[in-house]
Amino acid sequence: MLSSARVNQEHLGSLAEFAARLVAHLAGFAEPGLPLPDEGDLAALVEVAFFASLHEEEARRTSFNIAWQPAAHDCRAVVAMSRPVRATPKNLVKLAPATRLDATSIAVRREAGELVAWALLERNAAAEPPFTIRALAAGVLRVDYAGIPRALFARGEMFLLGGHEPVTSPSRTLTATFAPWSAGADPNAGVDLRAAMVTHIASRALEHGHGGMILVIPATVAEPVGVRVHYPVGDGADLLARRYQEVIHGVAVGDRLIRLQATRLRGVDGRMSVRDEAQIALSEAIEFVARLTAVDNAVLLDTDLRLRGFGVQVLEGDTPDMEFEHADPYSGDVHTDDLTTFKGTRHPAGVMFCIRQAGEAAAIIASQDGRLSLASKDARGVVRVLGSYERAFGWR
């Protein structure tokens, strides 16, 4: 089965092509008072960020943020340099250690006919999150506008998000996989909040920089088939479930998603949310479970968010000779694959886990190379792989 391809189909292109597509893409999101660089400056920013990302400084992998900030207007937390420096790859690499994740960026503007780095900008104190290019890894750039990821360039592959560029939602796919989650889906988002929490745990695991896997089974299933649980959980198995219930207790269904989103460290606008103790406790539980994925093998959760065990090994053995659907989340293309498609061990193990279960099951695979994939088996017995999501781009 093959769907019609959309613009996001895998395509290896140049930095110039990426910049040109980016100009057209961002035009649909332009906001008054939130400046975008013109076509020439945008192309120059993409090029300098790309080549800076290839540098290694004092044996450190270079990662940094560049924010397009033409003036100090609305920048209440800027540390300005009295002598701006040219925005060259070498200078950006020197300044890179002063940036931090999504919080701090190198402010760049045009001055006297050239691009210069002139300040360090704390994003959470800006009136609006500016146009930002993030160097995530060597040759990998993500472009954010108004605090929302809008484009990704990964060593020649180009992905766009928003407008006419939809990306398949893994949390919606996960919700549709399990009957209890389908029945409890948020009426507006179409996502069960427990499914959204599981995908959030997966993205946190990816950010830790290690590979890992999360296996999910229905709460009604006593034991999954074909696994060995090296570290079964007794006391504390309800940690995540209990803290989730404490956050949503007494909250109207339509307001629960907003309350859960506030448990994250930062909102999409870059600002720190004021959180109560229940939200903080849930955030800590999410982080704790995400770190368990660093233990060899997998974490096992059920649809009630109970932690069944970690260090869960998918056993080798006979697996039904079964093909499955493999969907590209960016293009929408669907083709038929088998287990020989995958390199390594995690993806085949995740798919085999799903195939072997009598009913619904899911496996989320985080790769050390910065990708996320979702394998699932629904109540009809259909096995499907959704992925991969490069650098979690569009994973939500």
Protein Blocks (a to p, Z undefined) as FASTA:
>chain_A
ZZdddfklccdddfklmmmmmmmmmmmmocghiacddfklmmmmmmmmmmmmmpceehia
cdddddddfbfghpabbccdfbdcdddfklmmmmmmmpgcjlbccddddeehiacdfbdc
dfklpfbdcdddddfbghiacddeehiafbdceehiacdeehjlccddfklmmmmmpmkl
mmmgcfklopafklmmmmmmmmmmmmnopacddddddfklmbaghiacfbacfehklmmm
mmmmmmmgopafklmmmmmmmmpmbdfkopacdddfklmmmmmmmmmmmmmmmpghiadd
dfkopafbghiacdeddddddddddddfknopacdddfklpgcjklmmmmmmmmmpmbdc
ddddddfkopacdddddfkopacdedddehhioiZZ
